[in-house]
Amino acid sequence: MSSRMVGARDRGHWLIVIGLSIGLVTMLLPLVWMVGTSLKAVGAGLGGLSDLLPWPVSLKNYRDILASGPFGRYFLNSAVVAIVVVAGNILFSAMVGYAFARRRFVGKGPLWWGLLATLMVPKQVTMIPIYVLTAKLHLINTYTALIAPFLVDAFNVFLMRSYIEQLPHDLEEAARVDGASEWRIFFNVVFPLTRPALAVVGINTFLVNWNNFLYPLILTNSDSMRTLPVGLALYAQGENSVSWGHLMAGSCLSTLPILVVFVIFQRHIIEGITAGAGK
C-alpha cells in the first residue's frame, strides 16, 4: 500500500472522528446545561461556556421539588403506568407475534394487513376517539385510562412476528413430539429465544410511555393522577417567569429511570447480536 493511500486513509479517519466529535458535543451540550442549571442556587443564564459549570454547587432545586408533594406523586404515576405498559407489550406482542408467525387461523391475512394499516395512522388521530370512549366508560383520571389503550402496540407485534419467523422450527417440533402443549412451547421454548427483540420492545415502549405528554394531559384532571411530563410542564408555567432550576432538576430526575432501563435491557440486545454473529 502506497504512502499516498495510507495518508488518504488517515485523513478520512480523522475527518470521521472530527465529525462524530462535533455531533457528540451538540448532543451533550443541552444535557450538560440541564444538569448545570439544576445545580445552581439561582439563575439559569447561558452567556458563555463558564455558565455551563455551576458554582457554587447547590442541591436546593432538588430538595425543593422532592419536598413538594405533587412531584413524588407524578413520579409514582409515571412508574406505575410505564412498568405495566411495558409488561403488557412484552407479553401480548410476543403472543400475537407468535400467533401470526407460527399458527394458522381463519382471517389471518386480513387481520395482519389490518394491523399493518394501523401503523399508517398517526397517534394524534386516535386521541379524540380514545378520550370519548374513556369518558363514556367513566375512566377519566384513572390508571386504567392511562394503561389500557397502550398495552399492545402494532409496531411491537410486527417486530416480534418478524423475529419469531427467523427462529428455527426444530426446537418447537421437538417439544411437540415430547407432548408439550402450545402454551408450554411458547413460554418455555419460543419466549426465551426472543429476548433480544423483547429488549427492543421494552426500551422503545418505556421511552414512549415515560415521555408521553398528550394522552396523560387529556385523560387526567388532578394532581393525584398526572404523570411526570405533565407535572414538569407545570414548572414552566410560573406566574412571572419560568422556574428553570426546578424544571431542570425535575428533568434530571426523570431521566434516571430511562438510563436504568437502558442499562438493564442493553445486555440482552448485545447478547442477541453476538449470538447471531457466532452462528
N, C-alpha and C positions, 0 to 999 in steps of 0.2 A: 504494500500500500504506500503510495507516494506521500511526501510531506504535505503537498497541497491538499490531498484528500483528507489527511489527518487534521490539518488546520481548519478545513471547512466543517468537518465533523465537530471539532471542539467549539467553533463559533456557533454552530447550530445548537449544541448542548447548552452553551451559556445563554443564548437567546431564549431557550425554553425555560431555563432557571429564572432568568430575569422576568419573563412574562408571568410565570407561576408566582413569583415573589410579589409582583405588583398586584395580582389577583388576591393573594393571601392577605396583603395589607389592606386592600379595600374591603375585604370581608371582616377582618379582625378589628378595624378601626371603630365601627359602631359598637362592637361588643366591649372594647376597652373603654369607650366613652360611657357606656351604660354602667359598667362596674365602677368606674371612677366617680361618676356623678352620684351613684348610690352611697359612696363612702365619704362624700363631702357633707360637712355640717350645714353649710348654706351655699346657695348659688348653684348654677348649672351652666356656666358660660363655656364657650369653646373659642376663645380669642386666639389661642395658639397651642402648640404642642404641650406646653407646660400645664395647660388646663386639663390634660388627659390624666395627669398624676395627682390624685387628691392629697392635699396637705393642709392642715393636719388630718390624718385619717380618723373618721368618726363612724360609729355604728348607730348613730342616733336615728337615722331613717329606718333602719331595720327594727330597732326597738319600738319605734312609733307604730309601724304597720303591724308588727306582731302583737302589740298591746291592744290594737283595735280589734274588737270582736268580729266584725264582718270579714276581715281578711282570712282569718282562720277558717271561717265557715265557707268562704269561696274556695279555699284550697281543698277542704274536705269534699265539697260537692264535685269539684273537678276530678279529684282522685277516684271517688266512687263511680262517677259516670265513665271515666276513661277505662278503669280496670274492668268493669262489667262489659262495656262495649268491645274491648279488646278480646276478652274471654269468649264472648259470643261470636265474634268474627272468626276467631281461630277455630272454634268448634264447628259452627254452621257452614263456614266457607269450605272447610275441609270435607264435611259430609256431603254438601251439594256438589262440590267439585268431583268427589269420588263417584257420586251417582252419575254425573254426566260423562265421566271418563270411562267408567267400567260397566255400568249397568245398562240394560235395555228396558225401556218402558214406553208406553203409548204417549205420543205427543212430545217425545224428547227433542226432535228437531225444532218444531215451532217454539217450544219453551226456551231452547238455547238461543235462538235468534231473537226472541223477545227480550231475554236477559241482556244480550249484547246491545239491543236497541236502547235500553235504559242508560247505557254508558254515554250515549249521544245527547242526553237530556241534561242541561245544566242544573245543578243543585238548587239554584235560586228559583227555578220554575216550580219545583215541588214544595217550596216553602209555604205558600198560602194554602194548598190542599192539606198539608200536614197540620198546619195551625187550625184550620177549620175542623178537621177530623178530631184533633186533640181536644178542641173546645167542646165539640158535641159529646165526646166521651167524658167530659168533666175531668180532664187530666192536666189542665194547665197548672203550672207551678208544682209539678211533682217529678220525682225521679223517673217515673215511667215515661213521661213526655220527653225527657232528655236522653233516654236509653233505647226505648223500643224501636223508634224509626231507624236506628243506626246499628242494630245488632248483626246485620249481614249486609255486605256491600257487593255489588255486581262485579266490580273490578277484582276484588279478592277471590270471588268464585271463579272468574276467568283465569286468574293466576294459578289457583290450586288445580283446576282442571287441566291446564297446560302442563303443570309439573307432574301430576299423577299419571298422565298419559305416557310420560317418558320413563316411568318406573317399569322394571321387568315384571312379567306376569308369573314367573316361575314360583316365587315365594307364595303368592296368593293361591296358585293351583296346588302347591304342596300342602298348604293349610286346609284347603277344601278336601283333599284326599284324606287328611288326618281327621276329618269330621268337624272342622271348625265352622261355626256359623258366620254369616256375613258381618254381623256386628263385631264378632271377635276378630275376623280378618281385618276389618277396618281399624279397630282400636289397637290391636296387637301387632299387625304387620304393616299396614299402609301408613297409619298416622305417625309412627316413629320415623319412617323414612322421609317424611315431608317436613322435617324440622327446618331446613334452610328456607323453604318457601313460607313456612309458618312464621319464621323470624321476620321476613319482609312484611308479611301481613300484620304482624304485631307492631312493628315500628311505624309503618305507614298509618295504621288505624289509630295508634296512640297519638301521633303527631297531629293528625287531622282533628281528633276529638278533644285533645287537650287545648288546642288553639282555636277551637270552634267558637265563634262570636255571635253570628247572626241568629242561629237557632236558639241558643240559650237566652238571647236578648228578647225574642218574641214569645218564647214558651215559659218564661218566668216573670214574675212581677213583684218579688220580695227579696230582701237580702238573704233570707234563710235558704233560698234555692238558687241564687245566682252563682255562676262559675267564675273562675279567675279572669278570663279575658273580659267579661262584662264588668267585674269588680275593678280591674285595673283601669278600665276606661273611665270609671268614676273619679279616679285620682287626677285625670286630665281635665276635669270639669270644675276647677276651682272658681270661687266667686269672682276674683280679680285676676288671678294668674294660675298657671299650671304648677302643681307641686311636683317639680321634676325629681327631686330627691326621693320622695316617697314612691313615685311612679317607677323610677329606675330600680329602687330596692325591691319593690314587688315583682318587677320583671326579672331580676336576677334570681329571686327565689322560685319563680315559676319555670325557669329554665333547668333547674336542678333535676326534677323528675325525668325530663327529656334525656339528659345526659346519662342518668342511671339506666333508663330503659335501653338506650343505645348500647351501653357497655354490656348489659345482660344479653341482648339479642345478637350482637355482632359476632360473638363467638360461634353461634350456630351457623351464621352466614359463612364465616370463614371456613368452618368445618365442611360445609357443603361444597364450597369452591375447591378446597384441597382434595376432598374425596373424589370429585369429578375429574380433577387433574390426574389422579393416580390410576384411573381406570384405563 
